[in-house]
């Protein structure tokens, strides 16, 4: 029996992890065993920690690179590990700058065509920013092409955060979507709430997992041959494959704070805004007060959200953007604590 796979695609901050959390919870209510593969650009795993904290589920992770580019060689091994767990359904959350078509080619390849089947490819859009992406990132042709691929390969496109824009704006987004994909189902939503029963239709618990096809024994863990910039990931201009070229990540850690200088919400939100369009996304577990509770912060599309966090480790922040100046970013960050 082939295991159904659902791909979650969409640009940075569009709401993929929120949707994935809902899918996991719905799967459990239906008695399904989900397998999760999460890909993040940064070295620190923010979204995987959210899932493990809220859904109490083990997540297979590919960090510090894009699964359709620098981490592509590791995808078969990660899928084999998941398949060896005999899940009823596999969810793959891609980075915001990944091309889902590249993942489809792996799923349809000889290693997996008999044991995995693509059930849905879902792309989420941020209603506030979707129309501006092509012009905002015009300097990175590969990134613009990837964003179009995310639309073209989807069978379901969800325009998320639709409550934050006008009806006229939603109509313009629909026109834009239909220029790239005439057949996908289109839905407008908030907080990534889409009809989950429709997505999981036809998926049921396996009567017995003992005879499910497995490929883990036939696929060995790949040797790492790619290189990455310290503290982040960035594609070089000489690369001939991959979905983007100028998007990079920088991980910021917290210095030992003095009692006189504590990081406030206002100071951190001002820090995000000060980088303009170059900072596309920021997320992490941060400490606002020395000895105080750690908070989950997420910045996307010019908006910052805060949540309580039970993250037990040292606080950190992952910044994702185009042509980020790592030295300047770290110097400005350090100045917040002086």
Secondary structure, 3 states (H helix, E strand, C coil): CCEEEEEEEECCCCCHHHHHHHHHHHHHHCCCCEEEEEECCCCCCHHHHHHHHHHCCCCEEECCCCCCCCCHHHHHHHHHHHHHCCCCEEEEECCCCCCHHHHHHHHCCCCCCCCEEEEEEEEEEECCCHHHHHHHCCCCHHHHHHHHHHHHCCCEEEEECHHHCCHHHHHHHHHHHHHHCCCCEEEECCCCCCCHHHHCCCCCCCCCCCCCCCCHHHCCCCCCCCCCCCCCCCCCCCCCCCCCCCEEEEEEECCCCCCCCCCCHHHHHHHHHCCHHHEEEEEEEEECCCCCCEEEEEEECCEEEEEECCCCCCCEEEEEEECCCHHHHHHHHHHCCC
